């Protein structure tokens, strides 16, 4: 069950890497944003990729795999090497709970928070990292993100 969970996400990551290397083009639907400027899932995923993570909303299957009490939040499926996310120590399988002062419950919450914070020189990300093992429930971690600007 775990293998199936990460295999599809890893395929997406490989596709994204190929696109970044110029081996393909980004479909216009990925760049789509609603006409009134509101956050869309596509835009949220694109901002997450710029930050250096491949993410998805926690559903019941992910809740069971990670042993979470609620099917709520945004889980990290992959971290891109050399990205601000990797440099700040964000790990695969962690659930993003906050970005700066913004609580994260959905993918749109994450997109809105990243849109506001990625233009700043630094911000914090709070993640919950589930742990396996009897009697261990995991822990909340705070990551200091420094955005390198040209």
C-alpha positions as CSV (number, residue, x, y, z in Angstrom):
1,X,0.0,0.0,0.0
2,X,2.8,2.4,0.8
3,X,4.6,1.6,-2.5
4,X,1.5,2.6,-4.5
5,X,1.1,5.8,-2.5
6,X,4.5,7.2,-3.4
7,X,5.0,5.7,-6.8
8,X,2.5,8.0,-8.5
9,X,3.9,11.0,-6.8
10,X,7.4,10.1,-7.7
11,X,6.4,9.8,-11.4
12,X,5.0,13.4,-11.1
13,X,8.3,14.6,-9.6
14,X,10.3,12.9,-12.5
15,X,8.0,14.7,-15.0
16,X,8.5,18.0,-13.2
17,X,12.3,17.5,-13.2
18,X,12.2,16.8,-17.0
19,X,10.1,19.9,-17.5
20,X,12.6,22.0,-15.5
21,X,15.5,20.6,-17.6
22,X,13.7,21.7,-20.8
23,X,12.7,18.2,-21.9
24,X,9.1,19.2,-22.4
25,X,6.6,22.0,-22.0
26,X,4.4,22.9,-19.2
27,X,0.7,22.5,-20.1
28,X,-1.3,25.7,-20.0
29,X,-3.7,24.1,-17.5
30,X,-0.9,23.9,-14.9
31,X,-0.4,27.6,-15.3
32,X,-4.1,28.3,-15.1
33,X,-5.4,30.8,-12.6
34,X,-9.0,31.9,-12.2
35,X,-9.9,35.2,-14.0
36,X,-10.4,37.0,-10.7
37,X,-6.9,36.3,-9.4
38,X,-8.0,33.8,-6.7
39,X,-5.8,30.9,-5.7
40,X,-6.4,27.7,-7.7
41,X,-5.1,24.2,-6.9
42,X,-2.9,24.4,-10.0
43,X,-1.3,27.7,-8.9
44,X,-0.9,26.3,-5.4
45,X,1.0,23.3,-6.7
46,X,3.1,25.5,-8.9
47,X,4.1,27.7,-5.9
48,X,4.8,24.6,-3.9
49,X,7.1,23.4,-6.7
50,X,8.9,26.7,-6.7
51,X,9.4,26.3,-3.0
52,X,10.8,22.8,-3.6
53,X,8.1,20.4,-2.6
54,X,5.6,18.1,-4.2
55,X,2.5,18.1,-2.1
56,X,-1.1,16.9,-1.9
57,X,-4.0,17.2,0.5
58,X,-4.3,14.6,3.3
59,X,-7.1,12.2,2.4
60,X,-8.4,9.2,4.3
61,X,-5.8,6.9,2.7
62,X,-2.9,9.2,3.6
63,X,-4.4,9.6,7.0
64,X,-4.3,5.9,7.6
65,X,-0.8,5.5,6.1
66,X,0.7,8.2,8.3
67,X,-1.4,7.4,11.3
68,X,-3.0,10.8,11.6
69,X,-6.0,11.6,13.7
70,X,-7.7,13.7,11.0
71,X,-7.8,13.7,7.2
72,X,-6.7,17.4,7.1
73,X,-3.7,19.3,6.0
74,X,-1.1,19.1,3.2
75,X,1.5,16.3,3.1
76,X,4.9,16.4,1.4
77,X,5.4,13.7,-1.1
78,X,8.9,14.8,-2.4
79,X,11.5,17.5,-1.7
80,X,13.5,18.9,-4.5
81,X,17.3,18.9,-3.9
82,X,18.9,22.3,-3.4
83,X,15.5,24.1,-3.0
84,X,14.6,26.4,-0.1
85,X,12.4,23.5,1.3
86,X,15.4,21.1,1.3
87,X,17.8,23.6,2.8
88,X,15.3,24.3,5.6
89,X,15.1,20.6,6.5
90,X,11.6,19.8,5.4
91,X,11.1,16.0,5.0
92,X,9.0,13.7,2.9
93,X,5.9,12.4,4.7
94,X,5.7,15.6,6.9
95,X,2.4,17.5,7.1
96,X,2.6,21.2,6.7
97,X,0.7,22.9,9.6
98,X,1.7,26.6,9.2
99,X,3.6,28.9,7.0
100,X,4.6,32.0,9.0
101,X,1.3,33.1,10.6
102,X,-0.9,31.3,8.2
103,X,-2.6,28.0,9.3
104,X,-2.5,25.3,6.6
105,X,-5.5,23.0,6.3
106,X,-5.9,22.8,2.5
107,X,-3.8,23.0,-0.6
108,X,-5.4,26.5,-1.3
109,X,-4.3,27.6,2.2
110,X,-0.7,26.6,1.3
111,X,-0.9,28.4,-2.0
112,X,-2.1,31.6,-0.4
113,X,0.6,31.4,2.3
114,X,3.4,30.7,-0.1
115,X,2.2,33.5,-2.4
116,X,2.5,36.0,0.5
117,X,5.8,34.7,2.0
118,X,8.0,33.6,-0.9
119,X,8.7,37.2,-1.9
120,X,10.1,37.9,1.6
121,X,13.7,37.1,2.4
122,X,12.8,34.6,5.1
123,X,9.9,32.9,6.8
124,X,9.1,29.8,8.9
125,X,7.3,26.6,8.1
126,X,5.9,24.4,10.9
127,X,5.5,20.7,10.0
128,X,4.2,17.7,11.9
129,X,6.4,14.6,11.3
130,X,4.7,11.3,12.1
131,X,6.9,8.6,13.6
132,X,6.5,4.9,13.4
133,X,6.8,2.8,16.5
134,X,4.9,1.9,19.5
135,X,4.1,4.8,21.8
136,X,5.7,7.4,19.5
137,X,3.3,9.9,17.9
138,X,5.6,12.2,16.1
139,X,6.5,15.8,16.6
140,X,6.1,19.4,15.5
141,X,9.1,21.0,13.8
142,X,9.8,24.6,12.8
143,X,11.9,25.2,9.7
144,X,13.6,28.6,9.1
145,X,13.4,29.3,5.3
146,X,15.8,31.7,3.7
147,X,14.9,32.6,0.2
148,X,18.0,33.4,-1.9
149,X,17.3,36.4,-4.1
150,X,19.1,37.4,-7.3
